[in-house]
Structure formats: C-alpha cells, structure tokens
Amino acid sequence: MRKTYRGGCHCGAVRFEADLDLTQPSYRCNCSICKRTRFWPAVATADGFRLLQGEEALTQYRFHTGRNHHFFCRHCGVRAFGVGNETPIGKMYGVNLGCLDDVSDEELARIPITYVDGRNDRQEPPRVFEHL
C-alpha cells in the first residue's frame, strides 16, 4: 500500500515527498556508484515524487550511458534520490531509504530487497551480494 513519506538530505537543504509502498522490493546494486555510495532506493513513479525545496542545492552526476541522473546535495553531499529514465516502468525516482524521516529501524528491516548486478548491466542478483 502506497503511503506518502517525507525526507531530505543531511543538512536539510533538499526536501522531498514520495509515495512509496515499502512492502514492495527495494534495490541494492553492485554498480560502481551504488557500491561506493551504499545507495538503497525504493521506487517512486514520476507522479509519486515531489521535490519540495532545494532544487538549487542539487548537483547532478551522470556517467557511462548517462541514462540515470544521480542527484547530490552540493552542501552535505548526500544522495537523497536519483532518476532512472530508461526503466521497465518508464521514468522513475529511486528514493534513498536512509533519507526518509520517521521510518523506524524495524520498518527498514522489513523492506524486501532485490539484489541487482548493475556492474554487468543485468537485472539478476550478482553471484555475491551479502555485502550490499
């Protein structure tokens, strides 16, 4: 069931709302950027994400194919969300679960995780994923 969550970066410059169903899978990926930043996203559809403040505080990073947009707060460096443009559901927002307000550790522990082999551009689990 979708519920509206609020969240933001560490310093508070970037704030957002996202309609998420935390009973649906979240994602852990072994690609070079997700591995290095420990990004743990839940999926919001394009109409289920609202940037409330801080557009001017965001800096964008794109690499490789450039199809995904990685946004970071230019002040504190936190990656609160990213945008995937070429996904099976079209444009989507990957909302960093660590950036949500008022979500307990118990709630986070119950969120299902799908492991993805982004390093090899495969939507299957990598051979080893326990460290993700």
VMD Tcl script that draws the C-alpha trace (Angstrom):
set ca {
  {0.00 0.00 0.00}
  {1.43 3.37 -1.01}
  {1.99 5.95 1.67}
  {3.46 9.44 1.45}
  {6.85 9.80 3.11}
  {8.93 12.93 3.61}
  {12.67 13.05 3.59}
  {15.73 15.01 2.68}
  {19.47 15.37 2.74}
  {21.58 15.60 5.90}
  {21.80 19.40 6.10}
  {18.11 19.93 5.26}
  {18.65 21.98 2.09}
  {16.92 19.33 -0.04}
  {13.44 18.15 0.97}
  {11.04 15.85 -0.88}
  {7.85 13.83 -0.62}
  {7.48 10.40 -2.17}
  {4.57 7.99 -2.45}
  {6.13 4.62 -1.67}
  {4.94 1.09 -0.96}
  {7.53 -0.26 1.46}
  {6.09 -3.77 1.17}
  {7.45 -3.81 -2.40}
  {11.09 -4.59 -3.16}
  {13.79 -2.02 -2.68}
  {17.08 -2.39 -4.52}
  {20.73 -2.97 -3.71}
  {23.11 -2.79 -6.64}
  {26.77 -3.54 -7.18}
  {27.38 -0.95 -9.91}
  {30.30 1.40 -9.34}
  {28.26 4.32 -7.95}
  {25.74 2.39 -5.82}
  {28.55 0.31 -4.33}
  {30.57 3.38 -3.40}
  {27.68 5.42 -2.01}
  {25.75 2.49 -0.45}
  {22.63 3.76 -2.20}
  {19.48 1.84 -1.13}
  {16.48 3.01 -3.16}
  {12.77 2.35 -3.14}
  {10.90 3.16 -6.33}
  {8.53 6.10 -6.76}
  {6.74 6.67 -10.04}
  {7.19 10.00 -11.79}
  {3.86 11.26 -10.44}
  {4.69 9.96 -6.95}
  {7.72 12.16 -6.28}
  {7.71 15.85 -5.35}
  {10.78 17.96 -4.73}
  {9.63 20.39 -2.02}
  {12.76 22.51 -1.70}
  {16.39 22.68 -2.64}
  {16.49 22.36 -6.41}
  {19.25 24.99 -6.41}
  {21.21 22.92 -3.85}
  {21.30 19.85 -6.09}
  {24.21 18.89 -8.25}
  {23.85 16.18 -10.87}
  {26.27 13.46 -11.85}
  {25.93 11.26 -14.92}
  {28.33 8.64 -16.18}
  {28.62 5.78 -18.67}
  {25.40 5.84 -20.73}
  {24.05 8.94 -18.98}
  {20.59 7.39 -18.75}
  {20.44 7.68 -14.98}
  {20.65 11.01 -13.18}
  {22.34 10.97 -9.78}
  {21.49 13.99 -7.62}
  {23.55 15.06 -4.61}
  {23.19 17.98 -2.21}
  {26.05 20.32 -3.02}
  {26.31 21.29 0.67}
  {26.35 17.98 2.57}
  {26.98 15.54 -0.29}
  {24.02 13.25 0.45}
  {22.38 11.45 -2.46}
  {18.71 11.65 -1.46}
  {17.32 10.41 -4.77}
  {18.11 9.62 -8.37}
  {16.15 9.47 -11.59}
  {16.03 6.49 -13.93}
  {14.81 7.35 -17.40}
  {15.02 4.03 -19.22}
  {13.35 1.55 -16.89}
  {10.59 -1.04 -17.39}
  {8.11 1.47 -15.85}
  {9.47 4.48 -17.71}
  {10.76 7.43 -15.71}
  {11.08 6.61 -12.03}
  {12.66 8.03 -8.91}
  {14.96 5.98 -6.73}
  {14.41 7.36 -3.23}
  {17.21 6.70 -0.76}
  {15.56 4.88 2.14}
  {18.19 6.25 4.53}
  {16.89 9.76 3.80}
  {13.29 9.17 4.91}
  {12.05 10.89 8.06}
  {10.33 8.94 10.82}
  {10.88 5.42 9.49}
  {11.93 3.11 12.30}
  {14.77 0.60 12.13}
  {12.14 -2.12 12.45}
  {10.26 -0.80 9.38}
  {13.51 -0.58 7.40}
  {14.41 -4.16 8.37}
  {11.12 -5.45 6.92}
  {11.57 -3.89 3.46}
  {12.23 -6.61 0.89}
  {15.45 -6.23 -1.09}
  {16.09 -7.20 -4.69}
  {19.79 -7.51 -5.49}
  {20.84 -6.31 -8.95}
  {24.06 -6.94 -10.88}
  {24.43 -3.40 -12.17}
  {28.17 -3.91 -12.65}
  {27.31 -6.24 -15.54}
  {24.09 -4.41 -16.52}
  {21.91 -7.39 -15.51}
  {18.66 -7.32 -13.55}
  {19.66 -10.52 -11.75}
  {21.43 -10.91 -8.42}
  {25.22 -10.88 -8.62}
  {26.99 -14.08 -7.57}
  {27.92 -12.47 -4.23}
  {25.58 -9.89 -2.72}
  {25.64 -10.27 1.05}
  {27.93 -7.23 1.40}
  {25.47 -4.97 -0.41}
}
mol new
graphics top color blue
foreach p $ca { graphics top sphere $p radius 0.5 }
foreach p [lrange $ca 0 end-1] q [lrange $ca 1 end] { graphics top cylinder $p $q radius 0.2 }
display resetview
